[in-house]
Amino acid sequence: MSETQIQTPEATGPVHPELYTDDGILRPEFVERVLTAITDGDANVVVALIEPLHESELGDLLEAITTEERTALVGLAGNDFDFASLTEVDEAVRLEIVNALPNPDIAKGFTELDSDDAVFILEDMEEADREEILARMPFEERVRLRRSLDYPEETAGRRMQTEFIAVPPFWTVGQTIDYMREDTDLPDRFHEIYVVSPQFELMGSVDLDRILRTKREVNVEEIMAESSYPVRADQDQEEAAQIFERYDMISAAVVDQSNRLVGVLTVDDVVDVIQQEAEEDIKRLGGVGDEELSDSVLETARSRFTWLLVNLATAILASVVIGLFDATISQMVALAVLMPIVASMGGNAGTQTMTVAVRALATRDIDIYNAGRVVRRELIVGFLNGILFAAIMGLVAAVWFSEPQLGVIIATAMVFNLVCAALAGISIPLVLDRVGLDPAIASTVFVTTVTDVVGFFAFLGLAAWWFGIF
């Protein structure tokens, strides 16, 4: 970031050369300066410090201070507080701030927001507060926001901007340019102009550069391109993001079931969707749900409890398998020392395969055409890794316990378990996806269960058979 210029009543010039340290965190001296102004109750200094900040930078500042300090900062900033910064903070922080503000102040602040940002904040609020805020907004804005809120969560309709430019096909380029120059109720930034029928059905679009390079008397119908890949308002936001990624789009028209233009989805919103979906997948793989760093201790514990309970049940199942071979273990203590290695290697191998599979399913890289090839590849990889680690661990076990037969047993069990781990890691996510369940949520528990049970059963069962102990 270039040098940040912040003007205060006491001094001019740069207060700090850069807002962030090399580690990507806000400079402590800047945060301290803001906190000093808050403590002093100096609204002028607070506004002077936060006004030059981008919404994402202000969001970082809000997350860096305490609850009481956030409330005081927003109160001192007054009308100069940028409500767009609330889209850059955790949900808990966002709700904390809006709950502390009077609804009339929120409604006034929302008039400066793009519709997609306003919807993003409104959707997490209590219904009574949401309705009061909407009732205080101008009629046209209220209608647009209600229409977006009517669409299900995590759909393109919730992410779209309802501010766009649409013109009839018979308008000339000159009329269109004059309209954009003279009408004050148009979006501040846009990339395309949409062409619609009298029924507001989407006919096509014209890029701004095409408009600027065309003579004024030409009709927009002559230079418009049929709108490629419009997004349905009820389409899942992740599917919409995949359309953007596949066709390298900057923006896309959003249409309803009757092909009427209702909004526009832009690449900045899609980047947020991609990041959000990737974060959700990672969290679900770890069994932590929609947890955020700002959540309370009780909320965090509650969100993790369910899958820990499921994991406890699967761990008991693995222990039951071990219990079947208690006589074998009692006669050969080395088995108790070595059996966690077989299960651990299988668990890690299965997790590697599962992670690749879950992410590929999320990005739709696995389909009916390549699923068989991917499964075969993972099985071969599991077999090859099994052979390599079987040779290493077999030699280690034979030398460690001076028992060559034990080395053969653990090597055989390891090959078998790594192949089963690869099969479970790829097949369990595919099956869950096939039956309509989110593979990111349950795959980890199932894969770990398979590798533990198979690993223990293969190693201990083979040892019992080999040495005739059971």
N, C-alpha and C positions, 0 to 999 in steps of 0.2 A: 504494500500500500504506500502511496506517496505521502509526503509530509501532511499531517492533519492540522488544519488551521482552525483554532477555536478562539473566538473573541470573548473576553470577559470584561466587566466594567472596570476592573483594576488594571488590565494590561492588554496589549495587542500583540499579535504575532503568535507563533506556534507555542502552545503550552507544553506539548510533548512531540518529539520527532516522529514517532510511530505509535499507533494505538495498541498494537500487539507485540508481544515479545517473540523471539525466535521459536519458542515452543508453541506459539499459536494461542496464548492466553492474553487477556487484557492486562496492560501494564498496571502493576499495583499502585503506582503513583497517580495514575489517572483515576482509578477507582477510589483512592483515598481522597482525591480532590472533590469528587462527586459526593462522597460521604460527608466530608467537612461542610459542603454547601447545604446538604440535607440537615445536618445537625444544627447549623446556624439558621436554618429556615429561610435561606436566601434564594428566593425563586428566580431572581435575575441570573444568578450564577448557574443554577441548575439548568435553566433553559439555554444559556450560552454554551454550556458544556455538552448537552445532548442534542441540540438542534442540528449540528453538522453531521451527526452520526447516521449511517445507513440503518435501515430497520433491523438488519441482522446484527449489526454492532450494538444497537440499543438492546436487542434481545439478549445478547451475551452479557451486557451490563446488568440487566434485570435478573439473570440467573446467577450472577456473581455476588449479589447482595441478599440480605435477609428479608423475611416477610415484612417486617415493620419498615425497613428501609425502602422496599419497593413501593409500599403504600404511600409513604411520605414523598417519594420521588414523583409518583404519578400525580399526587395532589398538588405539589409545588409547580409541576410543569403545566398543569391546567390544560388550556386549549392547545398548547404547543406540544402535547404528548402525541407521539406517532402511534396510533392504534395498530398500524401494520406490523409493528414489532411484536405484537402478541401472537402472530403466526409463526414466529421464530423461536418460541420458548416451549418447554414441556407443557403438557395439558394441565398438570397440577398447578404450575405457576400461572398459567393463563387464567384458569378459573379463580385462583386466589386473587388476582388483580381485578377481574371483572366483578367478582362478588363484593369487593370492597368499594366499588364505584357506584354512584347513583345511576339508575337506568337512564334518566334524561341526559346525563353526561356521555354515557356510552352511545346513545342514539345520535347525539350531536357529533361525536367522533367518527361514527360509522359513515357519515355523509361524505367523508373524504376518502373512504376506502374503495378499492375495486370490489365488485360484487363477490368474486370468488373468495377474497380475504374476509369479507364480512360474513359470508356463509360459514367459512371455516371456524370462525370464532363463535358464531351463534349456535352451531349444531351441538356444541358441548354444554350449553347453558341449560338451566332449568326452564321448563316450558313456560311457566308463568312470567319469568324475567324476559324470555325471548319474545313472547307476545307483547309485553309492555313496550319493549324497545322497538319492535316493528311498528306498533301503533303510533309511535312518536315520529316515525320517519315519513318523508314525502311519499305521496301515493304511488308514484311511478316506481320509485326505488323499492317500496314495500312490496309491490306486486312482483318485481323481478326476484327479490330475495325469497319470497314465499314459493315461487315457482321452483327455484333451485332446491329449497329445503324439502319440497314434496318428493324429490327423487330419493331413492334409497341411498344409504351411506356407502361410500367407496365406489360410487358410480361417476361417470363423466359428467352427469348433470350436477353433481355436488361440486365438482372441480371447475366447471366452466365459468367464464366471464359472460355476463349477460349484456355487457357493453360491446357493441360492434357496429360496423357501418354496412348497411345494405341499401342497394339502389335498384330501381327497375331496369330491365334490359334495354328500354328505348332511350334512356338518358344518354347524352353525349359525354365524352371525356371532359369537355369544358364545364358542363353542368355539374358533373361529379366533383371536379376540382373546386369549383365555386362553393358547392355544398360543404365540402370539408373545411374550407377557409372561413366560411361565415357562420356555420352552426356551432354554437357554443356548448351544446349538449352531446358532444361526441367523446369517445375514449381518448385519453392522452396519447396512447401509443397503440399502433396497430400495424399489421404487415400485409393484410389483404382487404380488398373490398368485395363483399359478397353480392351476387346478383340474384334477385328473388322475383318470383311471379307475383301477381296481384294477391294470390292466396298465401303469400310468404313462403312458398315452397322453394327450396334451394335449387337454383339452376346452374350456378357456377361461381367462379371467383376470378378476380383480377389482381395480380401483384402490383404493389405500388410502383415498382420500377417500370412496369409496362404502361401504367397510367401516365407517368412522367415523360415517357418517350413516344407517346402517341399524340397525334394532332387533335385539337379540341373538338372538331366537328365529327369525329368518329364515334359511333355508338359503342357503348361498353359491351353490348352483345357480340359485336364483331371481334373483340379482342379477349373475351373471357375464355377461360379454360373450364371445362367441366370439372366440378369440384371432386377431386380424387380423394377417395378414402374418407368420406365424412364419418364422424363418430356418432353413434346413437347415444342419446342422453341417458338411457338406462343400461348402457354397456359398462361392464366392470372397468374400473380405472386402470387396473393392471393390463387388461386387454387393449385399452386405448393407448397406454404407454408403449406397448409392443408394436402398435401400428406406427407410432412416431419413430420408434427405433428402426423398424424395418424399412420405412420409406424416407428417412432423413427429413422429417417434416419440422417446420418452425411453428406452424399453427394449423388447426383443423376446425372445420365447421362442425357444430354439434346440432343434430336434428332430432325431432321427435319421431314417433311411429308413423306419422303422416308425411315425413320428409320436410316438415316445416323447420326453418332455421330458428333455433332457440338460444344459441350461444356460440362461444368460440373457446377452444381449448388451446392454450399456448405452451411453448416448450418449457418455460420456467415452472409452470404447474406440473408438467410431466416429469421434470427432474425431481421435484419433491415426491411425486408418486413412486418413482423408481427407488429413491432412497428409503422411503417409508416401507415399501414392500420388501426390499432386501433386509431392512432392519427387523421387520416382523418375522421373516423366515429364520433369521439367525436366532432371534429370541425364542421362537417356537422350537427350534432344534435343541435349545438348551432347557426347554420346559419352563420358561419364565413368562409366557403370555405377553400381554401388552404393558408390562412394567416399565416405568420411567424412573430416572435418577432422582427426580423430585418427589416421588411417592413416599408416603410415610412408612414407618416400620411395620405397622399392622397391615397396611395395604400390600406391601412387598411380601410379607410372610404369607398372607392369604393367597396371593397369586402363585406362589411357588408350592404351596402345600399339596395341591391336588396331584401333580405329577410326581412329587416326592413320595406320596402315598402309593401311587401306582408302581413306582420303582421299588418300594419296599416289598410289595406283593411279589414282584418278579424276582427280587433277591431271595425271598423265602423259597420260591420255586427252585432256584439254583441250589439253595442249601439242602432242599429235600433230595435233589439228585446226589449231592455229596453224601448225604446220610445213607443212601442206598449202598454205599461202598465203605462204610465205616470199618468193617472188618479188614478190608484190603488196606486201608490207610493205616490202621493200627499195627499191621504186620510189616509195613514198609513206610517208615516216616518220610522218606525222600519224596514220596508222592505228594504229601501235604506241602512240601517245600516247592515243588515244581508245578503243581496244578494251577496256581494263579497265573503263571507265565502263559500257559496255553490259552486260558480264558481272556487274559489281557491283550495278547496279540490278536486274537480273533475279534475282540471288541474294537480295537483300534482300526483294524483292517475294514471291518464292517462299517464303522463310522466314516472312514474315508470314502468308501463307495456310496454310502447313503447321502453324504453331503453333496457329492457331485450329482447324484440322481435327483435329489430334491431341488437343487438349483436349476438343473436342466428342465425339470418339469415346470418350474415357475416361469422360466423364460420360453417355454414351449419348444425347446431344442430336441426333446424326445417325443417322437410320434410313432404311429403305427408302421411307418416305413423303416425306421432305424432302431426300434426297440429291441428286436431280436439280435441285431448286430451288437448293440451296446451290452446286452446281457451276456453274449458269448465272450465279448472282450473282457468284461469284468471277471468272468469265471476263469479265463486263461490267465489274467493278471493275478488272481487269487492263487491259482495253482503254481505259477512261477515263483511268487513271493513265498508260498508255502514250502516249496522245495528248497529255496535258498535259506530261509530261516530254520527249516527242519535240519539242514546240514549243520548250521551253526549251533543250534541248541542241542542237537543230538550229541555232538562232540563235547560240548560243555558239560552236559549231564553225565556222559560216560566217564569223563575225567574227574568231575566233581565228586561223584559217588562211587567211582571205581566199579561201575556196573554197565558194561557195554549194552546189555539188553535193555536197560532203562533208557539209554540214548535212542535206541531203535523205537521204543514205545512212544516217547515224547515227540520224536521226529514224525512218526506216522500220524499221531494225533494232531500235530500242528498243521500238517498238510491238509488233513480232512477238515479241520476247523476253519482254516483260512479260505478254503473253497466254499464252505457253507456260509461263512461271513460275507463273502463276495455275493453269493446268491441271495442272501437275506438283505444285504445292503441295497441291491438293485431292485429286487422283486417286491419287497414290502412297500416302498414308496409307490411303485407302479400299481400295485393292487389297491392301495388306499386311494390313489388318484382315480383309478378306474371306478370305484364304488362311490365316488363323490366326496370323500373325506380329504382334509388337508394333510398331505404327507409330511409336512414340516412339524405337525403337532405330535403325532404318535409314533413316528418312525424310530426315533432314538430308543424309546423304551422297548419296542418290539425287537429291534435289531440286537440290542444289548442282551435281551433275554435269550434270543436264539444262540448267540455266540457263547454266553455263559453256560447254558444248559448243554449245548452240543460239545463245547470244549471239555467240561467236566465229565460228561458221560463218555465221550470218546477216549479221553486219557485214562480215566479210572476203570472204565469197562475193559479197555484193551489190556491194561495192567493186570486186572483180575483174571482175564482169560489167559494171558501169557504165563503168569506165574501160578495159575490154578488156585487163586485165593478168592473165595466168595462165600 
